[in-house]
């Protein structure tokens, strides 16, 4: 289930909840079910990724990351398929409960149901199917859309039944920082991905340009948050999120200086940094 990646689910849903709370419209029930649904979807994606990479050969003995369960034989393909089906069902139950209890209209219910089904499809097809989108350089885009725009704005809307264009900025911050986590994973796996024919962004850019891409993701995430605050400045506490800047600098320095086989701990560090960014951003706005 790759537990170290799950803070990303809490980050995007937490951002939506903090923004709703800052507007005086926080809904605990909707927040809880949003978080549960997103966690289930992310676990589904992780299980499907384990299965798909084993089938397509991206996970093999020379790979530098953590041992994968299907590739190692610890879990059979049939068992993993059953786990994937289980989490599809759990995601549907949780998502439908969320939509029912949010009090949205039938028209909006249908729209969100469609988005939910797209989320399930995206979770599975990242590394599965005849042409998995993670193998043609589209993984970053889908992660940005689902962990950024949809995760933040969608969870905000279900709590407030409202939408404001300015929310695209903090949603973009979340999306870019989540893509940074994926980028570390893909930089670490450049060599094995080339062998397997997986064309991630770092494979297409090369290591040096992928390092620059990583720095731009972090800078973009910070810049969007700063612009959002400046658009509705009420006090210096809104800049509390800048406390995570040293963690971002540490992470970026590691990407530029360390060999790929030593990058794995910084994937977890980036996931936690993303969550801390959201917590400090949200607390600053609540205060």
Secondary structure by P-SEA (a helix, b strand, c coil): cccccaaaaaaaaaaaaaaaaaaccccaaaaaaaaaaaaaaaaaaaaaaaaaaaaaccccccccccccccccccccaaaaaaaaaaaaaaaaaaaaaaaaaccccaaaaaaaaaaaaaaaaaaccccccccccccccaaaaaaaaaccaaaaaaaaaaacccccccaaaaaaaaaaaaaaaaaaaaaaaaaaaaaaccccccccccaaaaaaaaaaaaaaaaaaaaaaaaaccccccccccccaaaaaaaaaaaaaccccccaaaaaaaaaaaaaaaaaaaaaaaac
